[in-house]
Amino acid sequence: MIDKPMLGWREWVALPELKLAKIKAKIDTGARSSALHAFAIEPYRKGGQRWLMFAIHPLQKRCDVMIECHAPIKDRRLVMDSGGHKQRRYVIETQLFLGQSVIRAEMTLTNRDSMRFRMLLGRTAMDTRFIVDPGASYLQGKPDKLEYQRLLEREKP
């Protein structure tokens, strides 16, 4: 028996380095790279290093809640989306908490306002750490209603 955490097709993920307590992510074994919703992306320099300031709408179907994030630029790559469209995207690397698992993963930044999920976790980030059950959801837990309400209040601009 393989002893790996089980993921559903969607999970709650925390990105503490971006000060993002919870965001719903689609677990997508068909996507190589992971993508994070971002808009108002502005590169800048900090201590001789290239950084990005960007904003996130962390909640699906909600644009009234926004978080400002800062991260060093890891790369800029040409990425093809599921529709075959190519887009040059900034890439950051950040820590993610997925249930009891803590991993570092690359994220491409793109505007996902029109997408159902603000984050997509691709197979490179999952590597060989997890087993995915496509018929299940939130196997790594989800915030209770009180925790979710506190999250909404804390993350308003």
C-alpha positions as CSV (number, residue, x, y, z in Angstrom):
1,M,0.0,0.0,0.0
2,I,1.3,3.4,-0.9
3,D,1.3,5.9,2.0
4,K,0.6,9.2,0.3
5,P,-1.9,11.9,1.2
6,M,-5.1,11.7,-0.9
7,L,-6.4,14.8,-2.7
8,G,-9.8,15.4,-4.3
9,W,-10.3,17.2,-7.6
10,R,-10.6,20.5,-5.6
11,E,-8.9,21.4,-2.3
12,W,-8.3,24.4,0.0
13,V,-4.7,25.6,-0.1
14,A,-2.9,28.2,2.1
15,L,-0.1,30.3,0.6
16,P,1.5,31.9,3.8
17,E,4.3,33.7,2.0
18,L,1.7,35.6,0.0
19,K,-0.4,36.2,3.2
20,L,-3.2,34.1,1.7
21,A,-4.9,32.1,4.4
22,K,-7.1,30.0,2.1
23,I,-7.8,29.7,-1.6
24,K,-9.8,27.0,-3.5
25,A,-7.6,25.2,-6.0
26,K,-8.5,22.8,-8.8
27,I,-6.2,19.8,-8.6
28,D,-5.3,19.3,-12.3
29,T,-3.2,16.3,-13.2
30,G,-3.6,17.3,-16.9
31,A,-1.8,20.6,-16.4
32,R,2.0,20.6,-16.1
33,S,2.3,23.9,-14.4
34,S,0.4,25.5,-11.6
35,A,-1.4,28.9,-12.0
36,L,-2.5,31.5,-9.6
37,H,-5.0,34.3,-10.2
38,A,-3.2,37.7,-10.4
39,F,-4.0,41.1,-11.8
40,A,-2.4,44.6,-11.6
41,I,1.0,42.9,-11.9
42,E,3.9,45.4,-11.4
43,P,7.6,44.4,-11.5
44,Y,10.0,46.3,-9.2
45,R,13.4,46.1,-7.7
46,K,14.2,45.3,-4.1
47,G,17.8,45.0,-2.9
48,G,19.0,44.4,-6.5
49,Q,16.5,41.6,-7.0
50,R,13.5,41.6,-9.3
51,W,10.2,41.4,-7.5
52,L,6.5,41.6,-8.4
53,M,3.6,43.3,-6.7
54,F,0.3,41.8,-7.8
55,A,-3.3,41.6,-6.5
56,I,-5.5,38.5,-6.0
57,H,-9.2,38.1,-5.7
58,P,-9.0,35.0,-3.5
59,L,-12.7,34.0,-3.5
60,Q,-14.5,32.6,-6.5
61,K,-17.1,34.8,-8.0
62,R,-16.1,37.7,-5.7
63,C,-14.1,40.8,-6.8
64,D,-14.8,42.8,-3.7
65,V,-12.2,40.9,-1.7
66,M,-8.6,41.6,-2.7
67,I,-5.1,40.8,-1.4
68,E,-1.9,42.6,-2.4
69,C,1.0,40.2,-2.7
70,H,4.7,40.6,-3.2
71,A,7.1,37.9,-4.4
72,P,10.5,37.6,-6.1
73,I,10.4,36.8,-9.8
74,K,11.7,33.3,-10.5
75,D,11.2,33.4,-14.3
76,R,9.1,34.5,-17.2
77,R,7.8,31.7,-19.5
78,L,5.6,31.1,-22.4
79,V,2.7,29.0,-21.2
80,M,0.0,27.3,-23.3
81,D,-3.4,27.1,-21.6
82,S,-5.9,24.3,-22.1
83,G,-7.4,26.2,-25.1
84,G,-4.1,26.2,-26.9
85,H,-3.5,30.0,-26.4
86,K,0.1,31.0,-25.6
87,Q,0.8,33.6,-23.0
88,R,4.1,34.9,-21.5
89,R,3.7,34.7,-17.7
90,Y,5.7,35.6,-14.7
91,V,6.7,32.7,-12.5
92,I,7.1,32.8,-8.7
93,E,8.0,30.1,-6.2
94,T,6.1,29.9,-2.9
95,Q,5.3,27.7,-0.1
96,L,1.9,26.0,0.0
97,F,0.1,24.2,2.8
98,L,-2.2,21.4,1.5
99,G,-3.7,19.7,4.5
100,Q,-0.8,18.5,6.6
101,S,1.6,18.7,3.6
102,V,4.0,21.7,3.1
103,I,5.6,22.0,-0.3
104,R,7.4,24.6,-2.4
105,A,5.9,25.1,-5.8
106,E,6.3,27.3,-8.9
107,M,3.2,29.3,-9.8
108,T,2.6,31.1,-13.1
109,L,0.6,34.3,-12.6
110,T,-2.4,35.0,-14.9
111,N,-5.8,36.6,-14.6
112,R,-8.3,33.8,-13.8
113,D,-11.3,36.1,-13.0
114,S,-13.2,34.3,-15.8
115,M,-12.2,30.8,-14.6
116,R,-14.1,28.7,-12.0
117,F,-11.0,28.4,-9.7
118,R,-8.5,31.1,-8.7
119,M,-5.8,28.6,-8.5
120,L,-4.8,25.5,-10.4
121,L,-2.4,23.0,-8.9
122,G,-0.6,21.2,-11.7
123,R,1.3,17.9,-11.7
124,T,4.8,19.3,-11.4
125,A,3.9,20.8,-8.0
126,M,2.3,17.6,-6.9
127,D,5.2,15.5,-8.2
128,T,4.9,12.1,-6.6
129,R,3.7,13.3,-3.2
130,F,-0.1,12.8,-3.6
131,I,-2.7,10.4,-4.9
132,V,-5.7,12.2,-6.6
133,D,-9.3,10.9,-6.4
134,P,-11.1,12.7,-9.1
135,G,-14.5,11.7,-7.6
136,A,-13.8,13.4,-4.2
137,S,-13.5,17.0,-3.0
138,Y,-11.8,18.6,0.0
139,L,-10.2,15.5,1.3
140,Q,-7.6,17.6,3.1
141,G,-10.3,19.6,4.9
142,K,-12.1,22.9,4.5
143,P,-12.5,25.9,6.7
144,D,-15.6,25.9,9.0
145,K,-18.1,28.7,8.6
146,L,-16.7,30.8,11.4
147,E,-13.1,30.4,10.1
148,Y,-14.3,31.3,6.6
149,Q,-16.1,34.4,7.9
150,R,-13.0,35.6,9.7
151,L,-11.0,35.0,6.5
152,L,-13.5,37.2,4.6
153,E,-13.2,40.0,7.1
154,R,-9.4,39.9,7.3
155,E,-8.8,39.9,3.6
156,K,-11.0,42.8,2.6
157,P,-9.1,45.9,1.4
